[in-house]
Amino acid sequence: MQIKLDDLSTPLTYFTMTQAVLPRPIAWILSENDDASFNLAPFSYFNAICSDPPLVMVSIGLQENGSEKDSLRNIKQRSQFVIHIASCDQLPELNQSSATLPPGESEVLANNLQTTPVEGFHMPRLSDCKIALMCERYQIQTIGNSNQQSLLFGEIREIYVDDSCVEINDQGRLKILADQVRPLARLGASQFASFGDVLVVQRPA
C-alpha cells in the first residue's frame, strides 16, 4: 500500500504518521504551574538532537479548543522543566497523566506521585523514574499550517540515572543499562511498546 498524505486530512495524517514512525521515546514532562504546583504530561514527538549544546526537542501541539497546553505555557513562563524516561511498569500512571485536567490542577497530586528535590536545580524530579533530564528552555519555534506545533528546544543541565541502571566499563566509561531502565515507547493510537531484547552489533570500520 502506498499512502499519499496529500489526500489525507490533518487528523488522518497525524494518525498515520504516529503508526509509521515507531517506536518513539516518550518525554514525561514535569513543569511548574502558576501556583507552584506541578504539571505532568507525556509527549512522544520527542528526541535528542544535539550534543553541543546538549539539546532535546519536543513538539507540542495545541489543545482541542486551540489554546496552549499547560506544559508549553508553563515552560514559556518559567524556563526550567524536567523530562523523565518512564519505565514499562509506569504505563498506568503515564497514561493517566495525559487526561485533561482543569488548568493548574496537578497530575502529580492526582496520581499520588512522589517527587525528590534536585540539588542545585529549582525543579524536583519524579522519585520513581530511573532517568530524569533537568532542562532549561533554549528556544521555542512555531511550525505548521492549520495545526500549529511548538518546537520546544531544551538544554540539558544535568542527568539523573538510578544507580541500579549504571555501570562503569573497563575503560572507565559510564554505561546506562537499558535492560534495567526498561524504557516505555510509543506506537500508534492507544498502543505502547514494552522493552524487548537488546541487540548488540559492532559498527563497521
Order of alpha helices (4+ residues) and beta strands (2+ residues): alpha-beta-beta-beta-beta-beta-alpha-beta-alpha-alpha-beta-beta-beta-beta-beta-beta-alpha-beta-beta
